[in-house]
Amino acid sequence: MTVEHPFRYPKLLAGHVYFLNTSKLSKNSLLVRGHDNSNTLDGMSSHPDSLPFTFWDTLRNTIEDQGLTLYMVLDEAHKGMGKRPVETPTIVKRLINGHGGVPPVPIVWGVSATVTRFEEAMAAAEVQSNRVHLGTVQVDPVRIQESGLLKDDIVLDFPAETGDFNTVLLRRGVRKVKALSVAWAAYAAEQGDEAIKPLMVLQVPNKPAPDEVASAIDVIRDEWPELESDAVAHVFGDHSPQSFGAHSVPYISPERVQDATYVRVLLAKDAISTGWDCPRAEVMVSFRPAKDETHIAQLLGRMIRTPLARRIEGDDLLNSVECILPKFNKATASLVIEKIMGNDLTGGGDTGQRVLIDPKLMTPNAVVPDEVWTVFSTLPAETLPRKHANPIKRVTSLAHALAADKLLANAGKLAHERLHGVLNGVAAQYSKDMVKAMEDVLTVAGTTLHSSARYGTRADGVFTEVADDRAIQDSYRSGARTITPDVARTYIDLLTSDADDEDALRDAHVKVAALAMLPQTRPALDAEADAIAADWLNQYRVAIKSLSESRQSLYAEITAMSTDPQLMSMALPKNRQEETKRAAGESEQLLERRPLHLLADEEGMFPVGKLNPDEVEVIDTEIGHGDVLAWYRNPTGGRDSMSIAYQDRHGEWRTLRPDFLFFVNTDSGVRASIVDPHGSWLPDAVWKLHGMARFAEVYGDRFHRIESISRIDGELRVLDFKLAEVRSKALSESDARFAYDNAAVAY
């Protein structure tokens, strides 16, 4: 529920989430007017609209009710935590510390990319003695990137020579946003979805020259004549229409931009506003001078969210954001790169995001045979396991998805029937334990303590009382949390389907509570839920592949909801953006290229100049064998990337993405090989070898070769994981160099 005036509840309701903008608690707000506050003028303390309480009263009543627990989740938790020039505390601090008879909110969660200020404020809070500080939870940046919520690539364009290139590069930006519009429309037509309307942000200085902005709008309309009359808007601080030459540009609030899809060009100054995001903003042209690299990086940070909150598999173009800098040169553009790669945008860590300068789009290589693409689409890859996966929730989600896609009618009912069978089996197998557990549910045990001034306190004995309906319901609710509320509810329905009295319903609740107390129940349910999910995912694997990409991504997410690595199929790559040049002093030189990559430029070539010498040597050696039909440089994320799960030295699951796939013609048809050059001296090397050995044990027969390569004493040496003895030796070593010394041969 969104908290709006009038708010007619004396207490917040249990089981509800309330959204509240803290500005609605300012002293003149109708929600709180009349609250006892030192800032209120005499004669102004009456409650508005005859409401007998304010929202502060509602908070106090909720907090003081022993039957309710109030949690406050504070988004952008660094806001409202700073020093103020006056002594009056901020609204946020009043909520945290309490004020004017309103007790402090008991439990506070802060969410922020810059959490230091929040932690300092909580440490200084006036009620610190009554709160327990739980450790800050740091979100793993790799998981953020793997979620597909952030765009993978940030593309920077700037002039290669000195001069005034505002007009030229602005036209380039318009062409890019038009090309993205076409690409999104094609994707939407293919998937049967509504097309994303990409937005171009034109960033101007804080005091823009009206003539310069007018000229820019002229250029935009000249390059994009089909642009509607209301397609240009601004988000400047003065919230009124602005005149630039013959153009009148209306104001739009930043929060509305994402949904106002008729706006295709947005004029902005600084970082617009903290916490604002516009995922459909995909091209930025910045007229800010070179010294403003921080402002540019900040605004770019507002644009890196993906429009569909997921990665478009295999499509680099739709997974990128473009930034065009007419007033920058290579040296100052590198400052923007430093700001971005310094993790100002994503909040820290190595996420695999790339910053690309003037890349070329690689598309499917015409010389690659169709058989290679067919083999690629059938290759096994693994999901990254989840530490706290819930098999029953997973199979429930899968059942909902299969039913929604009309692949399996009544999937939820079928899943629950199998889980009910497990519950019946456990009750029958452990009947003696069940009798005792049911007795425990139906009785309440206690101890009588007798206190004596002469002899001190001593235990006098135990007693039991018959549980009443409220106690039984409490036991049932606790048990339902163990076996999940949905399964508990449908099992109750099964047990009472033929009954017509309340005693049967009471007995069913007792049975569920007792089953949940048995230690064998939950493991048995989890095992069955995993078996159901495995059966269905295998049975409908081909049908799922024919669904839209958004639905396939959902099934991939459900597949990954497991504590063990799960088999998933790879998505075909559609295109990739790659840099083709490198700076050499004041000039540029073309990067080395190689043929036969799955994705290539118009000449059938793929740049390899950014690879290290060992990687290039591996490519040349493999192509030199003469039987390679194609090869693939494995990307660092997405379902178009070969992924292998492995455990690091702490037992945490990580993802290994081998460097290369090579496709060769064999007597049994086209086969794929995994070839991964990875330095044995690197700290993660031995754990990755363990992961490859385990993967080869399970899926080795699906590949022609599975090999890891490292340079040892100046020579490339290879571990062949198709050989059982090599796998055994690699798994027995805790140092990668020892594994190579004991089991590797010359490459």
C-alpha positions in Angstrom: 0.0 0.0 0.0 1.2 3.5 -0.8 0.7 5.9 2.2 -1.4 8.8 1.1 -3.6 11.4 2.9 -6.1 10.6 4.3 -4.6 7.6 6.0 -7.4 6.2 8.2 -5.7 3.3 10.0 -4.8 3.7 13.7 -2.2 0.9 13.2 -0.4 -0.5 10.2 -1.8 -3.9 9.3 0.2 -7.1 9.7 1.3 -8.8 6.4 1.4 -5.5 4.5 4.2 -3.5 2.9 3.8 0.2 3.0 5.6 2.6 0.6 6.2 6.1 2.1 8.1 9.1 0.6 9.6 10.7 3.7 8.7 14.2 2.3 5.1 13.3 3.2 6.2 13.5 6.9 7.3 17.1 6.7 5.6 19.4 9.2 3.1 20.9 6.7 2.0 17.6 5.3 -1.7 16.6 5.9 -0.5 13.2 7.0 1.1 14.6 10.2 -0.3 18.1 10.7 -1.4 18.5 14.3 1.3 16.2 15.6 2.9 17.4 18.8 6.1 19.1 17.5 8.2 21.9 18.7 8.1 23.4 15.2 4.3 23.7 15.2 2.9 27.2 15.6 0.3 27.9 18.3 -3.2 27.4 17.1 -2.2 25.1 14.3 -2.3 21.8 16.2 -5.8 20.6 15.2 -6.0 17.4 13.2 -6.9 17.9 9.5 -10.2 16.5 8.1 -11.4 15.5 11.6 -9.0 12.5 11.7 -8.4 11.7 15.4 -4.7 10.7 14.7 -1.8 11.6 12.5 0.6 9.1 10.8 3.0 9.6 13.7 0.3 8.3 16.0 -0.2 5.3 13.7 3.5 4.6 13.9 3.5 4.8 17.7 0.5 2.5 18.0 2.1 0.0 15.6 5.5 -0.1 17.4 3.9 -0.3 20.9 1.6 -3.3 19.9 3.4 -6.4 21.2 1.7 -8.5 18.5 3.2 -6.6 15.6 6.8 -6.2 14.4 7.6 -3.2 12.3 10.5 -3.3 9.8 11.7 -0.1 8.1 13.5 -0.6 4.8 15.4 2.6 4.0 16.2 2.9 0.3 19.1 5.2 -0.7 20.0 4.9 3.0 22.8 7.5 2.8 20.2 10.3 2.2 19.1 12.3 5.3 22.1 11.1 7.2 24.4 14.0 6.8 25.0 17.1 9.0 22.4 19.8 8.9 23.1 23.5 9.5 20.3 23.6 12.1 19.8 21.4 15.1 16.4 20.0 13.9 16.9 16.3 13.0 16.0 15.1 9.5 12.8 13.1 9.1 14.8 9.9 8.5 16.7 10.5 11.8 13.4 11.1 13.6 12.2 7.7 12.4 15.4 6.0 13.5 15.7 7.7 16.9 12.1 8.4 17.8 10.8 11.9 18.8 7.9 13.7 20.4 6.5 10.6 22.1 6.9 8.4 19.0 9.3 5.5 19.9 12.1 4.6 17.4 11.4 2.1 14.6 12.7 -1.1 16.2 14.3 -2.7 13.1 16.0 -0.7 10.3 17.4 -2.1 7.0 19.5 0.3 5.0 20.0 -0.2 1.2 22.7 1.9 -0.5 25.6 1.8 -2.9 27.5 4.1 -0.5 26.5 2.8 2.9 29.2 4.5 5.1 27.1 7.5 6.0 24.2 5.3 7.0 26.4 3.1 9.2 27.9 6.2 10.9 24.4 7.6 11.6 23.2 4.3 13.0 26.3 4.0 15.3 25.5 7.5 16.6 21.8 6.8 17.0 20.3 7.8 20.4 18.9 4.3 20.9 22.1 2.4 20.0 22.0 0.5 23.3 18.7 -1.1 22.3 19.7 -2.2 18.8 21.9 -5.0 17.6 24.1 -4.1 14.5 24.1 -7.0 12.1 27.0 -7.1 9.7 26.7 -5.3 6.4 25.8 -7.5 3.5 28.0 -6.9 0.5 26.3 -7.9 -2.8 28.6 -9.9 -5.0 29.2 -7.7 -8.1 29.7 -10.8 -10.2 26.2 -11.9 -9.3 24.8 -8.5 -10.2 26.4 -8.7 -13.7 25.2 -12.4 -14.1 21.7 -11.3 -13.2 21.5 -9.3 -16.5 20.2 -6.2 -14.7 23.2 -4.2 -15.9 24.3 -3.6 -19.5 27.5 -5.5 -20.3 29.2 -3.0 -22.5 29.8 0.8 -22.4 30.9 2.1 -25.8 32.7 5.5 -25.9 33.0 7.6 -29.1 35.1 10.8 -29.4 37.0 12.6 -32.1 40.4 11.4 -33.2 41.6 15.0 -34.1 41.2 18.4 -32.7 38.4 20.8 -33.7 34.7 21.4 -33.2 32.8 18.2 -33.8 29.6 18.8 -31.9 27.4 18.5 -35.0 29.2 15.6 -36.6 29.2 13.4 -33.5 25.6 14.5 -32.6 24.5 13.2 -35.9 26.3 9.9 -35.2 24.4 9.7 -31.9 21.1 10.2 -33.6 22.0 7.5 -36.2 22.9 5.1 -33.3 19.6 5.7 -31.5 17.7 5.2 -34.7 19.6 1.9 -35.4 18.8 0.8 -31.8 15.2 1.6 -32.5 15.2 -0.7 -35.5 17.1 -3.5 -33.6 14.6 -3.3 -30.7 11.6 -3.4 -33.1 13.1 -6.4 -34.9 13.7 -8.2 -31.5 10.1 -7.4 -30.3 8.6 -8.7 -33.6 10.6 -11.9 -33.2 9.6 -12.4 -29.6 6.1 -11.1 -29.9 6.7 -8.4 -27.2 6.2 -4.7 -27.2 9.2 -2.8 -28.6 11.5 -0.8 -26.4 11.6 2.9 -27.5 15.3 3.8 -26.9 16.1 7.3 -25.6 19.0 9.7 -26.4 20.2 11.9 -23.6 21.8 15.2 -24.7 23.9 16.4 -21.7 24.6 20.1 -21.8 26.7 22.4 -19.5 25.1 23.9 -16.3 24.7 27.2 -18.2 24.0 26.2 -21.7 24.2 28.7 -24.5 20.6 28.9 -26.0 22.0 29.2 -29.5 24.1 26.0 -29.1 21.1 24.0 -27.8 18.9 25.3 -30.6 21.5 24.3 -33.1 21.7 20.8 -31.6 17.9 20.4 -31.8 18.0 21.5 -35.4 20.6 18.9 -36.2 18.6 16.2 -34.4 15.4 17.0 -36.3 17.3 17.2 -39.6 18.8 13.7 -39.0 15.6 12.3 -37.6 12.8 14.0 -39.6 10.1 11.5 -38.5 10.6 12.6 -34.8 7.2 13.7 -33.3 6.7 17.3 -32.2 6.6 16.3 -28.5 9.6 13.9 -28.6 12.1 16.4 -27.1 11.9 17.3 -23.3 14.2 18.5 -20.6 14.9 17.8 -16.9 16.6 21.1 -15.9 16.3 22.4 -12.4 13.8 25.2 -13.4 10.7 23.1 -13.9 9.2 25.1 -16.8 9.3 25.1 -20.6 12.5 26.4 -22.1 13.0 28.3 -25.3 16.0 27.6 -27.5 15.7 29.6 -30.7 12.5 28.5 -32.5 12.1 25.5 -30.2 10.1 25.4 -27.0 11.1 22.4 -24.9 8.7 21.2 -22.1 9.9 20.0 -18.7 9.3 16.4 -17.6 10.0 15.0 -14.2 12.9 12.5 -14.2 10.7 9.8 -12.7 8.2 10.0 -15.6 10.8 9.7 -18.4 11.0 5.9 -18.4 7.2 5.5 -19.0 6.8 8.5 -21.2 7.9 6.6 -24.3 6.9 9.4 -26.6 10.0 11.3 -25.3 12.9 10.2 -27.5 15.4 13.0 -26.8 16.1 14.3 -23.3 18.1 17.4 -22.4 19.9 17.1 -19.1 22.7 18.8 -17.1 24.4 16.9 -14.3 23.4 13.5 -12.9 19.7 14.4 -13.2 18.8 13.2 -9.7 20.2 10.6 -7.3 18.4 7.3 -7.5 16.9 8.0 -10.9 17.2 5.3 -13.5 16.1 5.2 -17.1 16.8 1.8 -18.6 15.6 2.8 -22.0 18.2 5.6 -22.2 20.8 3.9 -24.4 22.7 6.7 -26.1 24.2 9.8 -24.5 25.8 12.7 -26.3 27.6 15.0 -23.9 28.4 18.6 -24.7 30.1 19.0 -21.3 33.8 20.1 -21.4 36.6 17.7 -20.8 37.0 18.6 -17.1 33.5 17.2 -16.3 34.4 13.5 -16.6 32.8 12.9 -13.1 29.4 14.4 -14.2 29.5 12.3 -17.4 30.3 9.1 -15.5 27.5 9.8 -13.0 24.9 10.3 -15.7 26.2 7.2 -17.5 25.6 5.4 -14.2 21.9 6.2 -14.5 21.8 4.6 -18.0 23.4 1.2 -17.4 20.2 -0.7 -16.3 18.9 -3.1 -18.9 15.4 -2.1 -20.3 13.9 -5.6 -19.8 15.7 -6.2 -16.5 17.5 -9.1 -18.2 20.3 -9.7 -20.7 19.3 -10.1 -24.4 21.2 -13.4 -24.9 24.0 -13.2 -27.5 23.2 -9.7 -28.6 26.0 -7.2 -27.7 24.3 -4.4 -29.5 21.2 -4.5 -27.3 23.3 -5.1 -24.1 25.3 -1.9 -24.5 25.0 1.8 -23.7 26.7 4.4 -26.0 28.4 7.6 -24.9 29.6 10.2 -27.4 32.0 12.9 -26.3 32.5 15.6 -28.9 34.6 17.8 -26.5 37.0 15.1 -25.4 40.1 13.6 -26.9 41.7 10.2 -26.2 43.6 11.4 -23.1 40.6 13.0 -21.4 38.2 10.2 -22.5 40.5 7.8 -20.6 39.5 9.8 -17.4 35.9 8.7 -18.1 37.0 5.1 -18.5 38.9 5.4 -15.1 35.7 6.7 -13.4 33.7 3.9 -14.9 36.2 1.1 -14.3 36.8 2.5 -10.8 33.4 1.0 -10.1 31.6 4.3 -9.6 28.7 2.8 -11.6 28.2 -0.7 -10.3 29.3 -0.5 -6.7 32.6 -2.4 -6.7 34.3 -5.5 -7.9 35.3 -7.1 -11.1 32.0 -7.6 -12.9 33.2 -8.4 -16.4 31.8 -5.1 -17.8 33.7 -3.8 -20.8 34.4 -0.2 -21.9 34.8 -0.2 -25.7 36.2 2.6 -27.8 34.8 2.8 -31.4 34.0 -1.0 -31.7 32.9 -2.9 -34.8 29.9 -5.2 -34.8 30.7 -8.8 -35.4 27.9 -10.9 -36.9 27.5 -14.6 -37.8 30.3 -15.8 -40.0 29.1 -16.9 -43.5 31.8 -19.5 -43.9 30.8 -21.4 -40.7 28.8 -24.5 -41.6 25.2 -24.9 -40.2 26.3 -28.1 -38.4 28.6 -26.1 -36.1 25.7 -23.9 -35.0 23.6 -27.0 -34.4 26.3 -28.5 -32.2 26.8 -25.2 -30.4 23.1 -25.1 -29.4 23.3 -28.6 -27.8 26.5 -28.1 -25.7 26.1 -28.7 -22.0 26.9 -25.8 -19.6 26.3 -25.4 -15.9 24.5 -23.0 -13.7 26.0 -21.3 -10.7 24.6 -23.0 -7.6 22.7 -20.9 -5.0 23.7 -21.2 -1.4 20.2 -21.1 0.1 18.1 -22.7 -2.6 14.6 -24.1 -1.8 13.7 -27.2 -3.9 10.0 -26.9 -3.1 9.8 -23.3 -4.2 11.8 -24.2 -7.3 9.4 -26.9 -8.4 6.4 -24.7 -7.6 7.9 -21.9 -9.8 8.5 -24.5 -12.5 5.0 -25.8 -12.3 3.6 -22.2 -12.6 5.8 -21.6 -15.7 4.9 -24.9 -17.4 1.2 -24.3 -16.8 1.3 -20.7 -18.0 3.1 -21.8 -21.2 0.5 -24.5 -21.7 3.2 -27.2 -21.7 1.7 -29.1 -18.8 -1.8 -28.5 -17.6 -2.4 -28.7 -13.8 1.4 -28.9 -13.2 1.1 -27.4 -9.7 -1.5 -30.0 -8.8 0.6 -32.9 -10.1 3.7 -31.6 -8.2 1.7 -31.4 -5.0 0.2 -34.9 -5.5 3.8 -36.3 -5.6 4.8 -34.3 -2.5 1.7 -35.5 -0.7 2.8 -39.1 -1.5 6.1 -38.3 0.2 4.3 -37.1 3.3 2.1 -40.2 3.4 5.2 -42.4 3.0 7.1 -40.7 5.8 4.1 -41.0 8.1 3.8 -44.7 7.4 7.5 -45.4 7.5 8.1 -43.6 10.8 4.7 -44.4 12.4 6.1 -44.7 16.0 7.8 -41.4 15.7 4.6 -39.9 14.3 2.6 -41.1 17.3 5.1 -39.4 19.7 5.2 -36.2 17.6 1.4 -36.0 17.6 1.3 -36.4 21.4 3.8 -33.5 21.6 1.5 -31.3 19.5 -1.5 -32.2 21.6 0.1 -31.5 24.9 2.0 -28.6 26.4 4.7 -29.5 28.9 6.0 -27.3 31.7 8.1 -27.2 34.8 7.1 -26.0 38.3 9.8 -24.2 40.2 9.4 -23.8 43.9 11.3 -20.9 45.5 12.4 -21.0 49.1 14.2 -18.3 51.0 15.9 -20.9 53.1 16.9 -23.5 50.5 17.1 -21.4 47.3 15.3 -22.2 44.0 14.7 -25.8 43.1 12.7 -27.7 40.5 9.6 -29.3 42.0 8.5 -31.3 38.9 6.9 -31.2 35.5 3.3 -30.9 34.3 1.4 -31.3 31.1 -1.7 -29.6 29.8 -3.9 -30.5 26.9 -3.2 -28.1 24.0 -6.1 -25.9 23.0 -7.0 -25.0 19.4 -4.8 -21.9 19.5 -1.8 -23.9 20.5 -2.5 -26.5 17.8 -2.8 -23.7 15.2 0.5 -22.2 16.4 2.2 -25.6 16.0 0.6 -26.0 12.5 1.9 -22.6 11.4 5.4 -23.5 12.5 5.1 -26.8 10.7 3.7 -25.2 7.5 6.8 -23.0 7.4 9.0 -26.1 7.4 7.1 -27.9 4.6 6.0 -24.6 2.9 2.5 -23.1 3.4 1.3 -24.2 -0.1 2.1 -27.9 0.4 0.7 -27.8 3.9 -2.6 -26.2 2.7 -3.1 -28.7 -0.1 -2.2 -31.6 2.1 -4.9 -30.5 4.6 -7.4 -30.4 1.7 -6.4 -33.9 0.8 -6.8 -35.2 4.4 -10.2 -33.6 4.9 -11.6 -34.1 1.4 -14.2 -36.7 2.6 -14.7 -35.3 6.1 -17.7 -33.2 7.2 -16.8 -32.3 10.7 -14.3 -29.9 12.4 -12.6 -32.8 14.3 -11.2 -34.1 11.0 -9.8 -30.6 10.2 -8.2 -30.4 13.7 -6.7 -33.9 13.3 -5.3 -32.9 9.9 -3.6 -29.8 11.4 -2.1 -32.0 14.1 -0.8 -34.4 11.5 0.9 -31.7 9.5 2.5 -30.2 12.6 3.7 -33.6 13.7 5.1 -34.5 10.2 7.1 -31.2 10.2 8.7 -32.2 13.6 10.2 -35.4 12.1 13.8 -34.8 10.9 13.2 -37.1 7.9 10.3 -35.0 6.4 12.0 -32.0 4.8 14.9 -33.9 3.3 12.5 -36.4 1.7 10.3 -33.5 0.3 13.4 -31.7 -1.0 14.7 -34.9 -2.8 11.3 -35.5 -4.4 11.0 -31.8 -5.4 14.5 -32.0 -7.1 13.5 -35.2 -8.9 10.2 -33.6 -10.2 12.1 -30.5 -11.4 14.8 -32.7 -13.1 12.1 -34.8 -14.8 10.1 -31.9 -16.1 13.1 -29.8 -17.2 14.4 -32.8 -19.2 11.0 -33.8 -20.6 10.1 -30.3 -21.8 13.7 -29.2 -22.8 13.0 -29.1 -26.5 9.6 -27.4 -26.0 11.1 -24.7 -23.8 13.7 -23.9 -26.5 10.9 -22.9 -28.9 9.5 -20.3 -26.4 10.3 -16.6 -26.5 13.6 -15.6 -25.1 12.1 -14.0 -22.0 10.4 -17.3 -21.1 13.6 -19.2 -21.8 15.4 -16.8 -19.5 12.8 -17.5 -16.8 13.3 -21.3 -17.1 17.1 -20.8 -17.0 16.6 -18.8 -13.7 14.4 -21.6 -12.3 17.0 -24.2 -13.4 19.7 -22.3 -11.4 17.6 -22.3 -8.2 19.6 -25.3 -6.8 22.5 -25.9 -4.4 24.2 -28.1 -7.0 25.3 -27.2 -10.5 22.5 -27.8 -13.0 22.7 -28.6 -16.7 21.5 -25.8 -19.0 21.7 -25.3 -22.8 23.6 -22.4 -24.3 21.9 -19.6 -26.3 23.2 -18.9 -29.8 25.3 -15.6 -30.1 23.7 -13.1 -32.5 26.4 -10.4 -32.6 29.4 -9.1 -30.6 31.0 -5.7 -30.3 34.8 -5.8 -30.5 37.5 -3.1 -30.8 39.6 -3.4 -34.0 42.2 -0.7 -33.3 44.7 0.2 -30.6 46.4 3.5 -29.9 50.1 3.7 -30.9 51.3 7.1 -29.7 49.3 9.7 -31.6 48.3 7.2 -34.3 46.2 4.0 -34.4 47.1 0.6 -35.6 44.8 -2.3 -36.6 44.6 -5.2 -34.2 45.7 -8.6 -35.5 42.8 -10.7 -36.9 42.1 -14.4 -37.4 39.5 -16.2 -39.6 36.9 -18.8 -38.8 35.5 -17.2 -35.6 31.7 -17.8 -35.2 31.1 -14.1 -35.3 33.2 -12.0 -37.7 33.4 -8.7 -39.6 32.4 -8.3 -43.2 35.7 -9.9 -44.3 35.2 -12.9 -42.1 37.9 -11.9 -39.6 37.9 -11.5 -35.8 40.3 -9.3 -33.9 42.7 -11.1 -31.5 45.1 -8.3 -30.7 43.8 -7.9 -27.2 44.4 -11.6 -26.3 47.7 -12.6 -24.6 50.5 -14.3 -26.5 49.6 -17.8 -25.1 46.0 -17.4 -26.2 47.0 -16.3 -29.7 49.5 -19.2 -30.0 46.7 -21.7 -29.0 44.4 -20.3 -31.8 47.1 -20.5 -34.4 48.1 -24.0 -33.3 44.5 -25.3 -33.5 43.8 -23.6 -36.8 47.1 -25.0 -38.1 45.9 -28.6 -37.5 43.7 -28.1 -40.6 40.6 -29.7 -39.3 39.0 -26.7 -37.5 35.7 -25.6 -39.0 35.2 -22.7 -36.5 36.3 -21.4 -33.1 34.7 -19.2 -30.4 36.2 -16.8 -28.0 34.0 -17.5 -24.9 32.5 -14.3 -23.4 32.6 -13.5 -19.7 28.8 -13.7 -19.1 25.4 -14.6 -20.5 23.9 -17.8 -21.7 25.9 -17.6 -24.9 28.9 -18.4 -22.8 30.2 -21.9 -21.9 30.1 -22.0 -18.1 31.5 -24.6 -15.7 30.8 -24.4 -11.9 33.7 -24.9 -9.5 34.4 -24.4 -5.8 37.0 -22.0 -4.7 39.4 -22.5 -1.7 36.6 -21.4 0.7 34.1 -23.9 -0.8 32.1 -21.0 -2.5 30.7 -21.8 -5.9 32.2 -19.8 -8.8 31.8 -19.9 -12.6 34.7 -20.9 -14.9 34.3 -19.7 -18.4 37.0 -21.5 -20.6 38.7 -19.2 -23.1 37.9 -21.1 -26.3 35.6 -23.6 -28.0 37.0 -25.2 -31.2 34.7 -27.1 -33.7 36.3 -29.9 -35.8 35.1 -32.5 -38.3 35.5 -36.0 -37.0 34.5 -39.5 -38.1 31.4 -39.1 -35.9 30.5 -35.7 -37.3 31.1 -32.2 -36.0 32.4 -32.2 -32.4 33.3 -29.4 -30.0 36.5 -29.1 -27.9 37.0 -27.0 -24.8 40.6 -25.5 -24.7 41.4 -23.2 -21.8 44.9 -21.5 -21.6 45.1 -20.4 -18.0 48.3 -19.6 -16.0 49.1 -22.3 -13.4 50.6 -19.5 -11.2 47.2 -17.8 -10.8 45.6 -18.2 -7.3 42.4 -19.7 -8.7 44.2 -22.1 -11.1 44.0 -25.3 -9.1 40.4 -24.9 -8.2 39.5 -24.3 -11.8 41.3 -27.5 -12.7 39.2 -29.3 -10.1 36.1 -27.9 -11.7 37.1 -28.9 -15.2 38.0 -32.4 -14.0 34.5 -32.8 -12.4 32.8 -31.4 -15.5 34.8 -33.8 -17.8 33.8 -36.7 -15.5 30.1 -35.9 -16.1 30.0 -34.5 -19.6 33.2 -35.7 -21.2 31.5 -37.9 -23.8 29.7 -34.8 -25.2 33.1 -33.2 -26.3 35.9 -34.1 -28.6 38.6 -32.7 -26.2 38.5 -31.0 -22.8 41.9 -29.5 -22.1 43.6 -26.9 -19.8 46.9 -25.3 -20.9 49.6 -23.4 -19.1 53.2 -22.3 -19.9 55.5 -24.4 -17.8 59.3 -23.5 -17.9 58.8 -21.7 -21.2 56.8 -24.5 -22.9 53.0 -24.8 -23.3 51.8 -28.0 -21.6 48.3 -29.5 -21.6 46.1 -31.5 -19.2 43.8 -33.8 -21.1 40.7 -34.2 -18.9 39.2 -36.9 -21.2 41.7 -39.2 -19.5 40.6 -40.6 -16.1 44.2 -40.8 -14.7 44.7 -37.0 -15.5 41.4 -36.2 -13.8 42.4 -38.2 -10.8 45.9 -36.6 -10.5 44.4 -33.1 -10.9 41.8 -33.6 -8.2 44.4 -34.9 -5.8 46.6 -31.8 -6.0 46.2 -28.6 -4.1 48.6 -26.7 -6.3 48.2 -26.3 -10.1 51.9 -26.4 -10.9 52.1 -29.9 -9.2 49.2 -31.0 -11.3 50.9 -30.0 -14.5 54.2 -31.5 -13.4 52.6 -34.9 -12.7 50.0 -35.2 -15.5 50.6 -32.7 -18.4 52.2 -33.4 -21.7 53.6 -31.1 -24.4 50.9 -29.1 -26.2 
